């Protein structure tokens, strides 16, 4: 496999992940953070970081729109639910266990 093919496969996998997350709006970001250590906001930040590395001008809001398929405020208003009270405790426990995980560094968790 050459570099171009690898890039195309990685892009296809990313699009499939975004499509899958779009089909599972019932899965809340806090659930993703607790179970997988990342959420849609993380993907948005990684997308923006990749744009920055390539010298492509992109706002965080634009990156969110790529991941959420709509402006974040619209997604939040239409699909985000108030998390159960104990979710915050699980997230805190998860973060304490994984505070040295590279994927978490620089992620500013956005409260719901």
N, C-alpha and C positions, 0 to 999 in steps of 0.2 A: 504494500500500500504506500502510495506517495503522500507527500505533505498535503497536497490539494484534496485528495480523497479523504484523508483523515479529517481535515477541516470541514468538508462537506458532511461527513458522518457525524461529527460532533455537533454541527449546526442542526442537522436533522434530529438528533437525540434531544437537543435543547428545545426545538419546536414541539417535539412530541411530549416532553415534560410539561411545557407551558400549556399545551392543549389538554393534557390529562388534568392538570390543576384547575384549568378553566371548567372542565366537566365535573369537578368535585368542589363546587363552591360551598358545599356543606362542611368541608374540612376547613376549619379556622386556622389562621396563622399561628395562634398560640399552641394549637394541637400539633402542628408541624414542628414548631420549635421544640416542644417537649419530646416528641417521638423521634424526630429526624435531625434536630440540631440546625435546621434552616427553615426559612419560610419564604413566602412570595416577596417580602421586603428585602430579604437577603439576596434573592435572585436579581431583584431590581438594582441593588447596590453593586453586585458583581457585574451586571450588564453595563452600568454606567462606568465602573472602573475599567472594563475592557474598552469601552469607547474612549475614555481618557488616555489609556495606554496607546491607542491607535491615533491619537490626536483628533478624534471626532468630537465635535462639540455636542453635548447632550446634557440636559438637566436631569436631576433625579426624577422629577415628575414625568418627563418623557420616557425614562427607563421604566418607571412604574407602569405607564400605559402600555409598553411593549409586553410586560409580564402579565398584567391584569386584564389586558384587552380593552381597557377603558380607563379614564382618569381614576386615580386611587380614591379620591373623595366620593366618586360615584359608586365604585365597588363597595367601599366601606358603608355607605348609606343603604345600599341595596342588599348586601350579602353578609356583612359582619354582624355577629351576634355578641352579646355581652357574655364573656367567659364565665364558667362556673367559678365560684369563690376559691375552690381548692386548686384551680389551674395555676394561679400565681405561685402557690407553694411548690407545686411540681416543677414549674419553670425555674424557680430559685434553686431548688435542689439540683436540677439538671445543669444549670449554669455553674454551680459550685463544683460539680463533678467534672465538668468539661471546660473549666476556665482557661486551660492551656491549649485548647483545641484551636488550631490555626483558622478554621472556618468561622469561628465565633469572633475572632479579633476584629475590632473596628465595626462590629454590628451594633448599632444603636437601636435597641428594641423599642418599638413604638407602642406605648400603652394603648389599650383598647378602651 
